[in-house]
């Protein structure tokens, strides 16, 4: 049976090192709730279950932390989680669970576009929509939004902008 050699903090995570020179990352809360301690022996089957649950828990926790900081596309979140060593399945499951019902990359892109349009039109009242659209499409593409999400978001913001101008006139 594998034995835990160390449980050490690493940012918001903990790294569990085993006597077979393997290790896995999990959230600190997961390590505490699972009561993982140095010197503890763990059955191989239970260890595999712990690794799987720890991987999802870490992906979910990291994705939630990213989304609290700012609006990210699903692709951006997946890239960041992949760099953290999370598996594709855990990344997909975490994103699916964290994405509120009905909210998608289109909604996030539309929100970002609306915020940017509001800032730019306040700063420069003569901001032209065609120029803004071109620049904003490039910004969103660089952040990993799909072309379909970009065009849908721009169309949605344009409709809101047109409705607001008609109401003012």
RAWO-V638352 format. One record per residue. N is the residue number from 1. RES is the residue in one small letter. SS is DSSP state (hx for helix, st for strand, lp for the rest). PSI is psi in radians with two decimals (999 if undefined). Layout:
n: <N	N>
res: <RES	RES>
ss: <SS	SS>
psi: <PSI	PSI>
This chain:
n: <1	2	3	4	5	6	7	8	9	10	11	12	13	14	15	16	17	18	19	20	21	22	23	24	25	26	27	28	29	30	31	32	33	34	35	36	37	38	39	40	41	42	43	44	45	46	47	48	49	50	51	52	53	54	55	56	57	58	59	60	61	62	63	64	65	66	67	68	69	70	71	72	73	74	75	76	77	78	79	80	81	82	83	84	85	86	87	88	89	90	91	92	93	94	95	96	97	98	99	100	101	102	103	104	105	106	107	108	109	110	111	112	113	114	115	116	117	118	119	120	121	122	123	124	125	126	127	128	129	130	131	132	133	134	135	136	137	138	139	140	141	142	143	144	145	146	147	148	149	150	151	152	153	154	155	156	157	158	159	160	161	162	163	164	165	166	167	168	169>
res: <x	x	x	x	x	x	x	x	x	x	x	x	x	x	x	x	x	x	x	x	x	x	x	x	x	x	x	x	x	x	x	x	x	x	x	x	x	x	x	x	x	x	x	x	x	x	x	x	x	x	x	x	x	x	x	x	x	x	x	x	x	x	x	x	x	x	x	x	x	x	x	x	x	x	x	x	x	x	x	x	x	x	x	x	x	x	x	x	x	x	x	x	x	x	x	x	x	x	x	x	x	x	x	x	x	x	x	x	x	x	x	x	x	x	x	x	x	x	x	x	x	x	x	x	x	x	x	x	x	x	x	x	x	x	x	x	x	x	x	x	x	x	x	x	x	x	x	x	x	x	x	x	x	x	x	x	x	x	x	x	x	x	x	x	x	x	x	x	x>
ss: <lp	st	st	st	st	st	st	st	st	st	lp	lp	st	st	st	st	st	st	lp	lp	lp	lp	st	st	st	st	st	hx	hx	hx	hx	hx	hx	lp	lp	lp	lp	lp	lp	lp	st	st	lp	hx	hx	hx	hx	hx	hx	hx	hx	hx	hx	hx	hx	hx	hx	hx	hx	hx	hx	hx	hx	hx	hx	hx	hx	hx	hx	lp	lp	lp	lp	hx	hx	hx	hx	hx	hx	hx	hx	hx	hx	lp	lp	lp	lp	hx	hx	hx	hx	hx	hx	hx	hx	hx	hx	hx	lp	lp	lp	lp	lp	lp	hx	hx	hx	hx	hx	hx	hx	hx	hx	hx	hx	hx	hx	hx	hx	hx	hx	hx	hx	lp	lp	lp	lp	lp	hx	hx	hx	hx	hx	hx	hx	hx	hx	hx	hx	hx	hx	hx	lp	lp	lp	lp	hx	hx	hx	hx	hx	hx	hx	hx	hx	hx	hx	hx	hx	hx	hx	hx	hx	hx	hx	hx	hx	hx	lp>
psi: <2.36	2.58	2.45	2.15	-0.65	2.67	1.81	2.47	2.58	1.50	-2.28	-0.07	3.04	2.53	2.14	2.09	2.32	2.87	-0.20	0.24	0.33	2.82	2.90	2.69	2.59	2.99	2.73	-0.67	-0.70	-0.75	-0.71	-0.79	-0.60	-0.09	0.79	2.16	2.66	2.37	-0.16	2.36	2.44	2.32	2.51	-0.69	-0.77	-0.67	-0.76	-0.71	-0.73	-0.77	-0.78	-0.82	-0.67	-0.67	-0.81	-0.78	-0.72	-0.76	-0.77	-0.82	-0.77	-0.71	-0.73	-0.70	-0.76	-0.76	-0.45	-0.51	-0.77	3.09	2.12	2.60	2.78	-0.64	-0.73	-0.76	-0.80	-0.73	-0.78	-0.70	-0.63	-0.68	-0.45	-0.06	0.23	2.58	2.75	-0.72	-0.74	-0.64	-0.86	-0.78	-0.73	-0.76	-0.77	-0.69	-0.58	-0.41	2.01	2.61	2.23	-0.20	2.35	-3.09	-0.55	-0.80	-0.72	-0.78	-0.70	-0.73	-0.78	-0.71	-0.75	-0.81	-0.77	-0.75	-0.75	-0.81	-0.82	-0.65	-0.48	-0.68	-0.70	1.63	-0.35	0.39	2.23	2.41	-0.79	-0.73	-0.77	-0.79	-0.79	-0.84	-0.76	-0.65	-0.72	-0.74	-0.82	-0.67	-0.71	-0.48	-0.01	0.21	2.49	2.64	-0.66	-0.66	-0.67	-0.87	-0.66	-0.73	-0.77	-0.68	-0.71	-0.79	-0.66	-0.75	-0.75	-0.72	-0.78	-0.74	-0.68	-0.69	-0.65	-0.71	-0.62	-0.57	999>
